[in-house]
Amino acid sequence: MTYKFALPFFAIAGLAACELPNENTLSRSDLTALSADDVRASRLDFTAATDIPTGSATYEGHVRSDAIVNGEDDYSILGLLEMGVDISATAGREGSGGIDGTISQINLFDDNNNGFEDQEFGGELTVRGDARDGRIEATATGVLDAVLDDVLMEQTSTWSLDLRGDFVTDFDDGDTIVGDVSGGTTGSASDDYDVTLTGTGKFFGERQ
């Protein structure tokens, strides 16, 4: 009798160790629409540092990039960006101040539908940096969970993304931020999976 109950117990224990990927919170149609925002924003005029309004402002938008996941290409990453910028009138230089914020709801899309499942990474990245003479220089770091192996085990890796960009003018001076995003997982021994942005990464935000 002991043998008959042992196999089901271990089978149940094995199933309990498996994890299903988080469902996407952003869609492929979101990816297409926000890519169009990036193209439009790239055509806007840069805002001179002396024309950026002083004071604090929040910019909301997205981060988007093609990506390589565990050595396989044809993936896309899309997340929501919230960036607080404090352009201080006493910073010593026009258009300069501190930056803080988050990148949340980071979604993965398999563009060939033949690799790891579309999913949302668990967790968020913290953004810290500076606006220097009207140019944005920030880094987003944090630990994100995902299911990116063949045995459905939850994995964690540390991310570090560099955001470099500018204030541009849509309707008002400095009402939009745009720029490039690079980086991925850190490649440290503690990383369970690897993600590398391919050089197409963009960020976009509108002042709220």
N, C-alpha and C positions, 0 to 999 in steps of 0.2 A: 504493500500500500504506500509506503514511503516513496518508492520510485515513481509510482503513477502520478503523485502530486508534485514531484520535483520539476519535471519538464514544463508543465504549465506555469509554474512560479517563475522560472528563469525566462520563459517566453514573455511573460507579462513585464518582468523587470527590463528586458531588452526593449520592448515597445515604449516603456516609460522614459527611456533615455533619448528617444527620438524627438526632434522638434520640427514643427512646421514653420516655414518662413512667415514673417509678418506680411499681412496683405498690404498692397500698395495704397498709399493715401493720395498719391498723385497719379495721373494717367498719361498715356502716350499722347493724347490730344493736348494735355497741359504742356508736355515737352515740345510739341510742334508750335503751340501758340507762344510760349515763352522764348523759343528760338527766334521767332519773328520779332519779339521785343528787342532781343540782342542786336539784330540786324538794323532795326530802326534807330536804336540808341547809338550805334557806331557812326551814324551820320550826323549826330548833333554836334554843335560847336562846344569846344572846351570853355570852361568858365575861368577867367583870370582869377588868381588868388586874391587880388584886391576887391573882386566883385562878389566873393562868397559871403553870404550874410553871417555875421557873428552870432554866437549863442548856440544852444543845443537843438539838435533835430534828429528825428528818427527816420531812417530810410528802410523801406520794405520792398523785397523783390525775391530774387532767386539766384542760385548757383547752378550751372549746367556744364557738363563736359562729356565727351566720349571717354571711354575707360577700358583698360585691360584688367581682367579679373583672373587671378591665378594663372597668368600666362596666356589667357585666351582673350582675343579682342572682340570687337563688335558689341560692346556694352555701352550704355549711357547712364549717367548719374544726374539726378535732378533733386535739389533741395531748396527749402525756403530760407531766405536771408532776412534777418533783422539787424540793422546796424545803427547804433547810436553814435553820433558825431558831435563833439563839443568844439566848435571853432571859437577859441578864446580871443577876445580883443587884446588881452595882455600876454599872449603867447610869445611875443617878441618878433614873430614873423606873421605877415598877413596870410590868412587861409590856413592856419595851423592849430592843432588841438588833438585831443585824445579820441580814440575809437574803442567801442566795446559792443558786443552783440552775440548773436547765435546763428548757427545754420542748423535747422531742424527738418524733420520729415524728409530725410535723405533717402530717395528711392532709386532702386536699381532696375534697369530695363535691359533684357537680352534682345538685341536688335535682330538676331537671326532665329530666335525661338528654338535654339538647339543646345543651350547650355544650362546654367543655373537659373532657377525660377526668378521671375520678376518678384521683387519684394521691397519692403521698407527696412532699412537698417534701424536697429534699436539704439536709442541714445541721440545725443546732439553734440555739435562742436561749439566751443566757445571762441569768440572772435575778440582779439585784442590788437591794438595798433595805434597808428597816428596818422593824422592828416598833416602833411609837411609841404608848405608852400602850395597848397591846393591839390597835392597829389596824395592818393590813398595808399598806405602801406600797412597791411595787417596780416596776421596769421590766425588760422582757425585750427584748434586742436581738441582732441577728445577720443574716447574709446567707444567704438560702435560694435554692436552685435549683429550677426548674420548667420544664415544657414547656407554655407557655400562648400559643402562636401557631399559625397555620394551616400553617406550613411545618416544624413539628417541630424547632425550634431550641431548645436549652437556654438559658434566660434566668436572670439573677440579679437580686435586689433586696434592699435592706436593710429590715429590719423593726424596728419599735419599738412594743411593747405596754405599756400601763400596767395594772398589777394593783392594785386597791384593795379591801380586804376586812377581815375580822375573824376572830378566834378564836371558835369556838362549841363548845358542849358536847354531845356525843352520849352517851358512856358515862362519860367522865372530863373534868375541867376542861381546856378548850383542846385537846381531842384531834382537832379538825377545824378546817380553815380554809376559808372560803368568801368569794366576792366577785365583783366585776365586772372584765371585761377590755375595753379599748378600744384603738383604734389601727389599725395595719396597716403597709403599706409607707410609707416616708418621703416619697415623692414627689420625691426628688432627681433630678437630671439623670442619675445613674448607674443609676437603677432601670429595668429592662427591662419589668417588668409592675407592675400596680397591684392591691393588695388592701386593702379597707377593711372593718373589722368594723362591723356595723350598729347596735350599741348593745344587742344581746342577749347579749353575751359574758359567760361565767361561768367561774370557776375553783373547784376543789374539791380538797381534799387531806386525807388521814387520817394521823395520827401513827403512825410505824412503831416 
